Amino acid sequence: MTKPRLAIGVALALFLMIAGASLYEYESDKAAWDTVQAKLIRLDSGLQYESILAIRSQIADTDAAVRMFASEPHAFPPDRMQRVQYSKKAIAYLALATDLQINGASDTELSSSSADLERLAQFPDVTTFVRRSCEFGYLAFDRKGAAAASAQLGHFMLSRAEGEPLASGDALSPKGNYAALDITMESGACSSKARHP
């Protein structure tokens, strides 16, 4: 009689230890995500009420929090992998918007800088919102329009990272009215147009 009771007692104690450890891990993961979530919400709020340049430090803080969360295994939230991806994408969009604002602070609205074009081309979905033209035989784009589009897509992805569901009819990756940027083809067309007006 004592052996079965002892076995049941050991099994019960083992079960309670495992349950306690799982609960602790869950609460720890929840606290870690809550930290990230607070940064995402603060960044989103800043984006709505401040200029993109004013929230550069918030972008960096949020990026650090997301990277730290992603560097360790977690069980919460259930859709954590997707939310981390949305967070990283939002941060990348906002960093592009910041770069375009900083680089264009004293320039004209149009940019034909090859470095700016290369940077913009890394975000094909952003380029679908950006007007491009030929200026003196060179491909140029609307820097302010590109920064605004990038900030808007960043805000959209922040909402997904925060857990806000898509509205009915919304696409996960919105597209603009222009084709994705093809630097080689579009630059060639501008050169050809300048040679043969």
Rosetta constraint file for C-alpha pairs under 8 A:
AtomPair CA 1 CA 5 HARMONIC 6.54 0.50
AtomPair CA 2 CA 6 HARMONIC 5.94 0.50
AtomPair CA 3 CA 7 HARMONIC 6.10 0.50
AtomPair CA 4 CA 8 HARMONIC 6.11 0.50
AtomPair CA 5 CA 9 HARMONIC 6.01 0.50
AtomPair CA 6 CA 10 HARMONIC 6.10 0.50
AtomPair CA 7 CA 11 HARMONIC 6.06 0.50
AtomPair CA 8 CA 12 HARMONIC 5.98 0.50
AtomPair CA 9 CA 13 HARMONIC 6.07 0.50
AtomPair CA 10 CA 14 HARMONIC 6.03 0.50
AtomPair CA 11 CA 15 HARMONIC 6.04 0.50
AtomPair CA 12 CA 16 HARMONIC 6.15 0.50
AtomPair CA 13 CA 17 HARMONIC 6.18 0.50
AtomPair CA 14 CA 18 HARMONIC 6.23 0.50
AtomPair CA 15 CA 19 HARMONIC 6.07 0.50
AtomPair CA 16 CA 20 HARMONIC 5.93 0.50
AtomPair CA 17 CA 21 HARMONIC 6.11 0.50
AtomPair CA 18 CA 22 HARMONIC 6.10 0.50
AtomPair CA 19 CA 23 HARMONIC 6.09 0.50
AtomPair CA 20 CA 24 HARMONIC 6.10 0.50
AtomPair CA 21 CA 25 HARMONIC 6.11 0.50
AtomPair CA 22 CA 26 HARMONIC 6.08 0.50
AtomPair CA 23 CA 27 HARMONIC 6.13 0.50
AtomPair CA 24 CA 28 HARMONIC 6.02 0.50
AtomPair CA 25 CA 29 HARMONIC 6.05 0.50
AtomPair CA 25 CA 75 HARMONIC 7.96 0.50
AtomPair CA 26 CA 30 HARMONIC 6.04 0.50
AtomPair CA 26 CA 75 HARMONIC 6.68 0.50
AtomPair CA 26 CA 76 HARMONIC 6.57 0.50
AtomPair CA 27 CA 31 HARMONIC 6.12 0.50
AtomPair CA 28 CA 32 HARMONIC 6.24 0.50
AtomPair CA 29 CA 33 HARMONIC 6.18 0.50
AtomPair CA 29 CA 74 HARMONIC 5.72 0.50
AtomPair CA 29 CA 75 HARMONIC 6.45 0.50
AtomPair CA 29 CA 76 HARMONIC 5.43 0.50
AtomPair CA 29 CA 77 HARMONIC 7.78 0.50
AtomPair CA 30 CA 34 HARMONIC 6.00 0.50
AtomPair CA 30 CA 76 HARMONIC 5.77 0.50
AtomPair CA 30 CA 77 HARMONIC 7.00 0.50
AtomPair CA 31 CA 35 HARMONIC 6.38 0.50
AtomPair CA 32 CA 36 HARMONIC 6.71 0.50
AtomPair CA 32 CA 69 HARMONIC 6.83 0.50
AtomPair CA 33 CA 37 HARMONIC 5.94 0.50
AtomPair CA 33 CA 69 HARMONIC 7.23 0.50
AtomPair CA 33 CA 76 HARMONIC 7.21 0.50
AtomPair CA 33 CA 77 HARMONIC 7.21 0.50
AtomPair CA 34 CA 38 HARMONIC 6.03 0.50
AtomPair CA 35 CA 39 HARMONIC 6.50 0.50
AtomPair CA 35 CA 65 HARMONIC 7.54 0.50
AtomPair CA 36 CA 40 HARMONIC 6.23 0.50
AtomPair CA 36 CA 62 HARMONIC 7.07 0.50
AtomPair CA 36 CA 65 HARMONIC 5.66 0.50
AtomPair CA 36 CA 66 HARMONIC 6.12 0.50
AtomPair CA 36 CA 69 HARMONIC 7.45 0.50
AtomPair CA 37 CA 41 HARMONIC 6.14 0.50
AtomPair CA 37 CA 162 HARMONIC 6.30 0.50
AtomPair CA 38 CA 42 HARMONIC 6.09 0.50
AtomPair CA 39 CA 43 HARMONIC 6.06 0.50
AtomPair CA 39 CA 58 HARMONIC 7.72 0.50
AtomPair CA 39 CA 61 HARMONIC 7.40 0.50
AtomPair CA 39 CA 62 HARMONIC 5.36 0.50
AtomPair CA 39 CA 65 HARMONIC 7.50 0.50
AtomPair CA 40 CA 44 HARMONIC 6.06 0.50
AtomPair CA 40 CA 62 HARMONIC 6.37 0.50
AtomPair CA 40 CA 87 HARMONIC 7.79 0.50
AtomPair CA 40 CA 158 HARMONIC 6.66 0.50
AtomPair CA 40 CA 161 HARMONIC 7.65 0.50
AtomPair CA 40 CA 162 HARMONIC 6.69 0.50
AtomPair CA 41 CA 45 HARMONIC 6.04 0.50
AtomPair CA 41 CA 162 HARMONIC 7.10 0.50
AtomPair CA 42 CA 46 HARMONIC 6.07 0.50
AtomPair CA 42 CA 58 HARMONIC 7.74 0.50
AtomPair CA 43 CA 47 HARMONIC 6.07 0.50
AtomPair CA 43 CA 55 HARMONIC 7.30 0.50
AtomPair CA 43 CA 58 HARMONIC 5.85 0.50
AtomPair CA 43 CA 59 HARMONIC 6.67 0.50
AtomPair CA 43 CA 62 HARMONIC 7.31 0.50
AtomPair CA 44 CA 48 HARMONIC 6.46 0.50
AtomPair CA 44 CA 155 HARMONIC 6.44 0.50
AtomPair CA 44 CA 158 HARMONIC 6.52 0.50
AtomPair CA 44 CA 159 HARMONIC 7.76 0.50
AtomPair CA 45 CA 49 HARMONIC 6.48 0.50
AtomPair CA 46 CA 50 HARMONIC 5.41 0.50
AtomPair CA 46 CA 55 HARMONIC 6.40 0.50
AtomPair CA 47 CA 51 HARMONIC 6.75 0.50
AtomPair CA 47 CA 52 HARMONIC 6.43 0.50
AtomPair CA 47 CA 55 HARMONIC 7.02 0.50
AtomPair CA 47 CA 155 HARMONIC 7.35 0.50
AtomPair CA 50 CA 54 HARMONIC 6.16 0.50
AtomPair CA 50 CA 55 HARMONIC 7.01 0.50
AtomPair CA 51 CA 55 HARMONIC 6.87 0.50
AtomPair CA 52 CA 56 HARMONIC 6.87 0.50
AtomPair CA 52 CA 94 HARMONIC 7.63 0.50
AtomPair CA 52 CA 97 HARMONIC 7.11 0.50
AtomPair CA 52 CA 98 HARMONIC 5.99 0.50
AtomPair CA 52 CA 101 HARMONIC 7.90 0.50
AtomPair CA 52 CA 151 HARMONIC 7.53 0.50
AtomPair CA 53 CA 98 HARMONIC 5.87 0.50
AtomPair CA 53 CA 101 HARMONIC 7.20 0.50
AtomPair CA 53 CA 102 HARMONIC 7.59 0.50
AtomPair CA 55 CA 59 HARMONIC 6.33 0.50
AtomPair CA 56 CA 60 HARMONIC 6.41 0.50
AtomPair CA 56 CA 95 HARMONIC 7.96 0.50
AtomPair CA 56 CA 98 HARMONIC 7.19 0.50
AtomPair CA 57 CA 61 HARMONIC 6.12 0.50
AtomPair CA 58 CA 62 HARMONIC 6.00 0.50
AtomPair CA 59 CA 63 HARMONIC 6.06 0.50
AtomPair CA 59 CA 91 HARMONIC 6.47 0.50
AtomPair CA 59 CA 94 HARMONIC 7.37 0.50
AtomPair CA 59 CA 95 HARMONIC 7.43 0.50
AtomPair CA 60 CA 64 HARMONIC 6.23 0.50
AtomPair CA 61 CA 65 HARMONIC 6.29 0.50
AtomPair CA 62 CA 66 HARMONIC 6.12 0.50
AtomPair CA 62 CA 91 HARMONIC 7.84 0.50
AtomPair CA 63 CA 67 HARMONIC 6.11 0.50
AtomPair CA 63 CA 88 HARMONIC 7.24 0.50
AtomPair CA 63 CA 91 HARMONIC 6.55 0.50
AtomPair CA 64 CA 68 HARMONIC 6.09 0.50
AtomPair CA 65 CA 69 HARMONIC 6.19 0.50
AtomPair CA 66 CA 70 HARMONIC 6.06 0.50
AtomPair CA 66 CA 84 HARMONIC 6.71 0.50
AtomPair CA 66 CA 87 HARMONIC 7.09 0.50
AtomPair CA 66 CA 88 HARMONIC 7.40 0.50
AtomPair CA 67 CA 71 HARMONIC 6.06 0.50
AtomPair CA 68 CA 72 HARMONIC 7.10 0.50
AtomPair CA 70 CA 84 HARMONIC 6.89 0.50
AtomPair CA 74 CA 80 HARMONIC 7.94 0.50
AtomPair CA 75 CA 80 HARMONIC 7.82 0.50
AtomPair CA 76 CA 80 HARMONIC 6.40 0.50
AtomPair CA 79 CA 83 HARMONIC 6.27 0.50
AtomPair CA 80 CA 84 HARMONIC 5.96 0.50
AtomPair CA 81 CA 85 HARMONIC 6.31 0.50
AtomPair CA 82 CA 86 HARMONIC 6.22 0.50
AtomPair CA 82 CA 161 HARMONIC 7.78 0.50
AtomPair CA 83 CA 87 HARMONIC 6.05 0.50
AtomPair CA 83 CA 160 HARMONIC 7.05 0.50
AtomPair CA 83 CA 161 HARMONIC 4.55 0.50
AtomPair CA 83 CA 162 HARMONIC 7.35 0.50
AtomPair CA 83 CA 163 HARMONIC 7.37 0.50
AtomPair CA 84 CA 88 HARMONIC 6.17 0.50
AtomPair CA 84 CA 161 HARMONIC 6.87 0.50
AtomPair CA 85 CA 89 HARMONIC 6.15 0.50
AtomPair CA 85 CA 161 HARMONIC 7.87 0.50
AtomPair CA 86 CA 90 HARMONIC 6.07 0.50
AtomPair CA 86 CA 157 HARMONIC 5.55 0.50
AtomPair CA 86 CA 158 HARMONIC 6.84 0.50
AtomPair CA 86 CA 160 HARMONIC 6.38 0.50
AtomPair CA 86 CA 161 HARMONIC 5.06 0.50
AtomPair CA 87 CA 91 HARMONIC 6.19 0.50
AtomPair CA 87 CA 157 HARMONIC 6.79 0.50
AtomPair CA 87 CA 158 HARMONIC 6.11 0.50
AtomPair CA 87 CA 161 HARMONIC 5.27 0.50
AtomPair CA 88 CA 92 HARMONIC 6.18 0.50
AtomPair CA 89 CA 93 HARMONIC 6.25 0.50
AtomPair CA 89 CA 154 HARMONIC 7.28 0.50
AtomPair CA 89 CA 157 HARMONIC 6.82 0.50
AtomPair CA 90 CA 94 HARMONIC 6.21 0.50
AtomPair CA 90 CA 153 HARMONIC 7.13 0.50
AtomPair CA 90 CA 154 HARMONIC 4.17 0.50
AtomPair CA 90 CA 155 HARMONIC 6.82 0.50
AtomPair CA 90 CA 156 HARMONIC 7.64 0.50
AtomPair CA 90 CA 157 HARMONIC 4.98 0.50
AtomPair CA 90 CA 158 HARMONIC 5.56 0.50
AtomPair CA 91 CA 95 HARMONIC 6.01 0.50
AtomPair CA 91 CA 154 HARMONIC 6.66 0.50
AtomPair CA 92 CA 96 HARMONIC 6.25 0.50
AtomPair CA 92 CA 154 HARMONIC 7.63 0.50
AtomPair CA 93 CA 97 HARMONIC 6.32 0.50
AtomPair CA 93 CA 150 HARMONIC 5.13 0.50
AtomPair CA 93 CA 151 HARMONIC 6.29 0.50
AtomPair CA 93 CA 153 HARMONIC 6.62 0.50
AtomPair CA 93 CA 154 HARMONIC 4.96 0.50
AtomPair CA 94 CA 98 HARMONIC 6.16 0.50
AtomPair CA 94 CA 150 HARMONIC 6.32 0.50
AtomPair CA 94 CA 151 HARMONIC 5.35 0.50
AtomPair CA 94 CA 154 HARMONIC 5.42 0.50
AtomPair CA 95 CA 99 HARMONIC 6.12 0.50
AtomPair CA 96 CA 100 HARMONIC 6.15 0.50
AtomPair CA 96 CA 119 HARMONIC 7.86 0.50
AtomPair CA 96 CA 120 HARMONIC 7.71 0.50
AtomPair CA 96 CA 147 HARMONIC 7.08 0.50
AtomPair CA 96 CA 150 HARMONIC 6.64 0.50
AtomPair CA 97 CA 101 HARMONIC 6.23 0.50
AtomPair CA 97 CA 146 HARMONIC 7.27 0.50
AtomPair CA 97 CA 147 HARMONIC 4.21 0.50
AtomPair CA 97 CA 148 HARMONIC 6.87 0.50
AtomPair CA 97 CA 149 HARMONIC 7.99 0.50
AtomPair CA 97 CA 150 HARMONIC 5.37 0.50
AtomPair CA 97 CA 151 HARMONIC 5.62 0.50
AtomPair CA 98 CA 102 HARMONIC 6.11 0.50
AtomPair CA 98 CA 147 HARMONIC 7.24 0.50
AtomPair CA 99 CA 103 HARMONIC 5.92 0.50
AtomPair CA 100 CA 104 HARMONIC 5.85 0.50
AtomPair CA 100 CA 116 HARMONIC 7.67 0.50
AtomPair CA 100 CA 143 HARMONIC 6.41 0.50
AtomPair CA 100 CA 144 HARMONIC 7.59 0.50
AtomPair CA 100 CA 146 HARMONIC 7.58 0.50
AtomPair CA 100 CA 147 HARMONIC 5.77 0.50
AtomPair CA 101 CA 105 HARMONIC 5.81 0.50
AtomPair CA 101 CA 143 HARMONIC 7.77 0.50
AtomPair CA 101 CA 144 HARMONIC 7.33 0.50
AtomPair CA 101 CA 147 HARMONIC 6.58 0.50
AtomPair CA 103 CA 107 HARMONIC 7.78 0.50
AtomPair CA 104 CA 108 HARMONIC 7.05 0.50
AtomPair CA 104 CA 109 HARMONIC 7.35 0.50
AtomPair CA 104 CA 143 HARMONIC 7.05 0.50
AtomPair CA 109 CA 142 HARMONIC 5.78 0.50
AtomPair CA 109 CA 143 HARMONIC 5.49 0.50
AtomPair CA 109 CA 144 HARMONIC 6.15 0.50
AtomPair CA 110 CA 140 HARMONIC 5.97 0.50
AtomPair CA 110 CA 141 HARMONIC 5.35 0.50
AtomPair CA 110 CA 142 HARMONIC 4.72 0.50
AtomPair CA 110 CA 143 HARMONIC 5.65 0.50
AtomPair CA 111 CA 116 HARMONIC 7.33 0.50
AtomPair CA 111 CA 140 HARMONIC 5.11 0.50
AtomPair CA 111 CA 141 HARMONIC 5.44 0.50
AtomPair CA 111 CA 142 HARMONIC 6.59 0.50
AtomPair CA 111 CA 143 HARMONIC 6.16 0.50
AtomPair CA 112 CA 116 HARMONIC 7.44 0.50
AtomPair CA 112 CA 117 HARMONIC 7.07 0.50
AtomPair CA 112 CA 135 HARMONIC 7.82 0.50
AtomPair CA 112 CA 138 HARMONIC 6.39 0.50
AtomPair CA 112 CA 139 HARMONIC 5.70 0.50
AtomPair CA 112 CA 140 HARMONIC 4.16 0.50
AtomPair CA 112 CA 141 HARMONIC 6.61 0.50
AtomPair CA 113 CA 117 HARMONIC 6.23 0.50
AtomPair CA 113 CA 140 HARMONIC 7.66 0.50
AtomPair CA 114 CA 118 HARMONIC 6.02 0.50
AtomPair CA 115 CA 119 HARMONIC 6.17 0.50
AtomPair CA 116 CA 120 HARMONIC 6.06 0.50
AtomPair CA 117 CA 121 HARMONIC 6.02 0.50
AtomPair CA 117 CA 141 HARMONIC 7.91 0.50
AtomPair CA 117 CA 183 HARMONIC 7.32 0.50
AtomPair CA 118 CA 122 HARMONIC 6.71 0.50
AtomPair CA 118 CA 183 HARMONIC 7.84 0.50
AtomPair CA 119 CA 123 HARMONIC 7.66 0.50
AtomPair CA 120 CA 124 HARMONIC 7.55 0.50
AtomPair CA 120 CA 126 HARMONIC 7.65 0.50
AtomPair CA 120 CA 127 HARMONIC 6.89 0.50
AtomPair CA 121 CA 127 HARMONIC 7.02 0.50
AtomPair CA 121 CA 181 HARMONIC 5.99 0.50
AtomPair CA 121 CA 182 HARMONIC 7.47 0.50
AtomPair CA 121 CA 183 HARMONIC 7.47 0.50
AtomPair CA 123 CA 127 HARMONIC 6.53 0.50
AtomPair CA 124 CA 128 HARMONIC 6.68 0.50
AtomPair CA 124 CA 180 HARMONIC 5.14 0.50
AtomPair CA 124 CA 181 HARMONIC 6.29 0.50
AtomPair CA 125 CA 129 HARMONIC 7.60 0.50
AtomPair CA 125 CA 173 HARMONIC 7.34 0.50
AtomPair CA 125 CA 174 HARMONIC 7.50 0.50
AtomPair CA 125 CA 175 HARMONIC 6.23 0.50
AtomPair CA 125 CA 176 HARMONIC 7.80 0.50
AtomPair CA 125 CA 180 HARMONIC 6.69 0.50
AtomPair CA 126 CA 130 HARMONIC 6.94 0.50
AtomPair CA 126 CA 146 HARMONIC 7.04 0.50
AtomPair CA 126 CA 149 HARMONIC 6.15 0.50
AtomPair CA 126 CA 150 HARMONIC 5.83 0.50
AtomPair CA 126 CA 153 HARMONIC 7.48 0.50
AtomPair CA 126 CA 175 HARMONIC 7.88 0.50
AtomPair CA 126 CA 176 HARMONIC 7.91 0.50
AtomPair CA 127 CA 146 HARMONIC 7.19 0.50
AtomPair CA 127 CA 176 HARMONIC 7.94 0.50
AtomPair CA 127 CA 178 HARMONIC 7.31 0.50
AtomPair CA 127 CA 179 HARMONIC 7.41 0.50
AtomPair CA 127 CA 180 HARMONIC 5.35 0.50
AtomPair CA 127 CA 181 HARMONIC 5.65 0.50
AtomPair CA 128 CA 175 HARMONIC 5.95 0.50
AtomPair CA 128 CA 176 HARMONIC 4.56 0.50
AtomPair CA 128 CA 177 HARMONIC 5.98 0.50
AtomPair CA 128 CA 178 HARMONIC 4.45 0.50
AtomPair CA 128 CA 179 HARMONIC 5.31 0.50
AtomPair CA 128 CA 180 HARMONIC 5.02 0.50
AtomPair CA 128 CA 181 HARMONIC 7.25 0.50
AtomPair CA 129 CA 145 HARMONIC 7.69 0.50
AtomPair CA 129 CA 146 HARMONIC 7.20 0.50
AtomPair CA 129 CA 149 HARMONIC 6.23 0.50
AtomPair CA 129 CA 175 HARMONIC 7.05 0.50
AtomPair CA 129 CA 176 HARMONIC 4.35 0.50
AtomPair CA 129 CA 177 HARMONIC 6.11 0.50
AtomPair CA 129 CA 178 HARMONIC 6.06 0.50
AtomPair CA 130 CA 141 HARMONIC 6.90 0.50
AtomPair CA 130 CA 142 HARMONIC 6.51 0.50
AtomPair CA 130 CA 145 HARMONIC 5.93 0.50
AtomPair CA 130 CA 146 HARMONIC 5.39 0.50
AtomPair CA 130 CA 149 HARMONIC 7.33 0.50
AtomPair CA 130 CA 176 HARMONIC 7.89 0.50
AtomPair CA 130 CA 178 HARMONIC 6.94 0.50
AtomPair CA 131 CA 141 HARMONIC 5.95 0.50
AtomPair CA 131 CA 142 HARMONIC 5.86 0.50
AtomPair CA 131 CA 145 HARMONIC 7.37 0.50
AtomPair CA 131 CA 178 HARMONIC 7.25 0.50
AtomPair CA 132 CA 139 HARMONIC 7.09 0.50
AtomPair CA 132 CA 140 HARMONIC 5.67 0.50
AtomPair CA 132 CA 141 HARMONIC 4.31 0.50
AtomPair CA 132 CA 142 HARMONIC 6.45 0.50
AtomPair CA 133 CA 139 HARMONIC 5.98 0.50
AtomPair CA 133 CA 140 HARMONIC 5.35 0.50
AtomPair CA 133 CA 141 HARMONIC 6.25 0.50
AtomPair CA 134 CA 138 HARMONIC 5.39 0.50
AtomPair CA 134 CA 139 HARMONIC 4.74 0.50
AtomPair CA 134 CA 140 HARMONIC 5.78 0.50
AtomPair CA 134 CA 190 HARMONIC 5.30 0.50
AtomPair CA 135 CA 139 HARMONIC 6.31 0.50
AtomPair CA 135 CA 140 HARMONIC 6.22 0.50
AtomPair CA 135 CA 190 HARMONIC 7.79 0.50
AtomPair CA 136 CA 194 HARMONIC 6.69 0.50
AtomPair CA 137 CA 190 HARMONIC 5.01 0.50
AtomPair CA 137 CA 191 HARMONIC 4.74 0.50
AtomPair CA 137 CA 192 HARMONIC 7.64 0.50
AtomPair CA 137 CA 193 HARMONIC 6.85 0.50
AtomPair CA 137 CA 194 HARMONIC 4.76 0.50
AtomPair CA 137 CA 195 HARMONIC 7.81 0.50
AtomPair CA 138 CA 187 HARMONIC 6.23 0.50
AtomPair CA 138 CA 190 HARMONIC 5.62 0.50
AtomPair CA 138 CA 191 HARMONIC 6.38 0.50
AtomPair CA 139 CA 183 HARMONIC 7.92 0.50
AtomPair CA 139 CA 186 HARMONIC 6.63 0.50
AtomPair CA 139 CA 187 HARMONIC 5.13 0.50
AtomPair CA 139 CA 190 HARMONIC 5.95 0.50
AtomPair CA 141 CA 146 HARMONIC 7.76 0.50
AtomPair CA 142 CA 146 HARMONIC 6.13 0.50
AtomPair CA 143 CA 147 HARMONIC 6.14 0.50
AtomPair CA 144 CA 148 HARMONIC 6.07 0.50
AtomPair CA 145 CA 149 HARMONIC 6.04 0.50
AtomPair CA 146 CA 150 HARMONIC 6.04 0.50
AtomPair CA 147 CA 151 HARMONIC 6.10 0.50
AtomPair CA 148 CA 152 HARMONIC 6.10 0.50
AtomPair CA 149 CA 153 HARMONIC 6.18 0.50
AtomPair CA 150 CA 154 HARMONIC 6.04 0.50
AtomPair CA 151 CA 155 HARMONIC 6.17 0.50
AtomPair CA 152 CA 156 HARMONIC 6.23 0.50
AtomPair CA 153 CA 157 HARMONIC 6.18 0.50
AtomPair CA 153 CA 174 HARMONIC 7.98 0.50
AtomPair CA 154 CA 158 HARMONIC 6.08 0.50
AtomPair CA 155 CA 159 HARMONIC 6.38 0.50
AtomPair CA 156 CA 160 HARMONIC 6.71 0.50
AtomPair CA 157 CA 161 HARMONIC 6.14 0.50
AtomPair CA 158 CA 162 HARMONIC 6.11 0.50
AtomPair CA 159 CA 163 HARMONIC 6.52 0.50
AtomPair CA 159 CA 164 HARMONIC 5.38 0.50
AtomPair CA 159 CA 165 HARMONIC 8.00 0.50
AtomPair CA 160 CA 164 HARMONIC 5.18 0.50
AtomPair CA 160 CA 165 HARMONIC 6.47 0.50
AtomPair CA 160 CA 166 HARMONIC 7.44 0.50
AtomPair CA 166 CA 170 HARMONIC 6.03 0.50
AtomPair CA 166 CA 171 HARMONIC 7.55 0.50
AtomPair CA 166 CA 172 HARMONIC 7.34 0.50
AtomPair CA 170 CA 174 HARMONIC 7.58 0.50
AtomPair CA 181 CA 186 HARMONIC 7.74 0.50
AtomPair CA 182 CA 186 HARMONIC 5.93 0.50
AtomPair CA 183 CA 187 HARMONIC 5.65 0.50
AtomPair CA 184 CA 188 HARMONIC 5.99 0.50
AtomPair CA 185 CA 189 HARMONIC 6.23 0.50
AtomPair CA 186 CA 190 HARMONIC 6.28 0.50
AtomPair CA 187 CA 191 HARMONIC 6.23 0.50
AtomPair CA 188 CA 192 HARMONIC 6.08 0.50
AtomPair CA 189 CA 193 HARMONIC 6.00 0.50
AtomPair CA 190 CA 194 HARMONIC 6.22 0.50
AtomPair CA 191 CA 195 HARMONIC 6.30 0.50
AtomPair CA 192 CA 196 HARMONIC 6.01 0.50
AtomPair CA 193 CA 197 HARMONIC 5.39 0.50
